[in-house]
Amino acid sequence: MVHGLRLGGVFVLTVRGTVHRGSRLLLTALAVASGVALVSGALLLADGTRRAYALAVTQRTNGVDVYVRGPETDRRQGISDFAPVANSTLATVKAVPGVRVAAGQVVRLAELASPQGNFYAAGRPLYGYSWPGDPSLAAYRLTFGRAPLAPGEAVVDAATAREAGLRVGSPVLAGLGAQSPRPATLVGLVAPIQSADLSAPAAVVVSAGWAQEMVGVGDSWDLLEVAAVPGVSADALRARVTAALPPDGTAAITRREYIEAQVDALASRSQAIDLLVVLLAAGALLAAIATVFNTFAISLRQRREELSLMRSVGLTQRQVYAVLVGEGLLVGLVASAIGAGASVPVATGLGALVASTVGGPRLGAVSLVPWAVVVAAGIGVISAVAAAGWTA
């Protein structure tokens, strides 16, 4: 019982000491909270970036079960590192049992600008597509106007049109791949079929023939999109299509495999930016830890008489040490909770900063990832406790 009272007394002294020195510990708490918020925000940003890429790729693969892509190359043309697929291969794939529909697709990084050369969607990726050969394979639906039917006609996603003040009939410059943008007239607006809003990249769509001409593939395609008849799985269709393909490295992959490969490729391009943000946040956390150590060291020097009084009334050296470490624990818990609570708005702000300065996906609503917040908060608590224990 006596031992329990002593522990209770130490706890009371810890709480009272922390409250009494609240103003002095404010700088420590702010340092811990800001470090936790930045680290957790950076981790949420990295996770949100990958989620945004996954959403974008999933949106544009609507209706497709299997993709056919050409032999792998090192040409790195836009988002494709594969040679074009011949139109003759498209005819072969259409004849495979279990294929409901197959069509060619051109998809590249794109540019969209005003006739004066002012680029639209400059703060986020812009992808260019050929208008699908079959409506059931379309990733977008028209919300206004009509489809592009001839060279010199284009449609854009409605979100980009709103931002840029574009409407049907507006003159623009549009380009796919490495080619310079060419004059075009906006003939329609589109939105993703799977979502009411395009939260990641912008899109410009032109007729298939004009897309092939712009990227210089003749009558070939970047990809073939294939949909199965009801009752045939994507894996079964892939196996059948693979058996019919020429033995030149041309391959068939399922939609799931295509999404995973595209997300990995896109995420790797922003990996350096994500790493830089995390390193900057870690640097801020290290500065915060240094502030915490310094603050506790100064506080300890100012409290020598108080600590001597504690020992004179019967507290052991271990109990005094427990009081000091307990104060660090309380400060760390409260400050880390505040920092964790600010992680989502911090991640949103970091995402907007990255998108506006170096380009990147729009994250939309940032999701709270428990492990990232727990890791950052744990670092904050451990830092505060370690600083209190070290200086004591």
Secondary structure, 3 states (H helix, E strand, C coil): CHHHHHHHHHHHHHHHHHHHCHHHHHHHHHHHHHHHHHHHHHHHHHHHHHHHHHHHHHHCCCCCCEEEECCEEEEEECCEEECCECHHHHHHHHCCCCEEEEEEECEEEEEEECCCCCECCCCCCEEEEECCCCHHHCCEEEEEECCCCCCCEEEEEHHHHHHHCCCCCCEEEEEECCCCCEEEEEEEEEEECCCCCCCCCEEEEECHHHHHHHHCCCCCECEEEEEECCCCCHHHHHHHHHHHCCCCCCEEEEHHHHHHHHHHHHHHHCHHHHHHHHHHHHHHHHHHHHHHHHHHHHHHHHCHHHHHHHHHCCCCHHHHHHHHHHHHHHHHHHHHHHHHHCHHHHHHHHHHHHHHHCCCCCCCCCCCCHHHHHHHHHHHHHHHHHHHHHHC
